[in-house]
Amino acid sequence: MKPKVQPTGVEIPLSDDDLIVSKTDTKGRIVYANKVLIDVTGYQEEELLGIQHNIIRHPDMPRGMFKLLWDYIRNGDEYNGFIKNLCKNGSFYWVYTNVTPSYDASGNLIGYYSARRKCKPEALQVIEPLYRDMLSAEKRAGAREAIDASMAVLNSLLADKGVSYDELVCTLQD
Ligand SMILES: Cc1cc2nc3c(=O)[nH]c(=O)nc-3n(C[C@H](O)[C@H](O)[C@H](O)COP(=O)(O)O)c2cc1C
């Protein structure tokens, strides 16, 4: 069961060489978490294994971003994006996240692999207001229309900048 964690607004700073790794099954349940993930989130390994990855979901994250993540990886593509995560004690940390599908030798999907690093501070100057706007669009639209409303905010930013989503995130973290 997902624990109820109250966000405190305290940020956990990551260092440049921190690499946070997890693997999930095809349904997004954690099957591997590296030591950095365990140390940063404050969960014990036993509290993470077999549990949905949304255990560290932060309420500031728009639903639209996770829809995008799953659209990419279910399509067999690589996802890159910025994620704010929630620690067991309510602190948060931002990561630039790469998620890829994993296959067995016969080419069957066996799960997903993700690796994350510290975000560039300049990137978060664009991402934080974008996610705030997406989240308020979701709240205004209500549950059924939330994703469409959220994606409309993202697509309008991409149209203004004349870039694709992949171009935006790669340029921001470059
Ligand atoms: C490999 C992999 C890594 C993920 N990493 C995170 C993560 O770090 N934080 C997060 O909130 N969701 C992550 N997700 C997405 C979650 O599975 C989930 O879609 C998200 O937390 C939203 O969950 P909810 O809509 O059930 O609240 C990851 C998914 C996969 C497949």
The ligand as a Gaussian input file, in Angstrom:
#p B3LYP/6-31G(d) Opt

LIG

0 1
 C       11.160000       2.381000     -14.756000
 C       10.177000       3.375000     -14.210000
 C       10.631000       4.366000     -13.355000
 C        9.736000       5.293000     -12.811000
 N       10.233000       6.237000     -11.964000
 C        9.359000       7.065000     -11.340000
 C        9.822000       8.008000     -10.388000
 O       11.020000       8.138000     -10.119000
 N        8.891000       8.782000      -9.770000
 C        7.554000       8.704000     -10.045000
 O        6.762000       9.437000      -9.435000
 N        7.095000       7.835000     -10.975000
 C        7.967000       7.033000     -11.626000
 N        7.495000       6.155000     -12.561000
 C        6.083000       6.251000     -12.971000
 C        5.145000       5.502000     -12.042000
 O        5.039000       4.165000     -12.496000
 C        3.727000       6.128000     -12.054000
 O        3.230000       6.161000     -13.368000
 C        3.701000       7.563000     -11.490000
 O        4.345000       7.644000     -10.252000
 C        2.267000       8.091000     -11.359000
 O        1.549000       7.209000     -10.584000
 P       -0.001000       7.311000     -10.240000
 O       -0.657000       7.908000     -11.462000
 O       -0.411000       5.926000      -9.946000
 O       -0.089000       8.203000      -9.063000
 C        8.357000       5.226000     -13.140000
 C        7.910000       4.222000     -14.007000
 C        8.810000       3.318000     -14.542000
 C        8.302000       2.254000     -15.479000

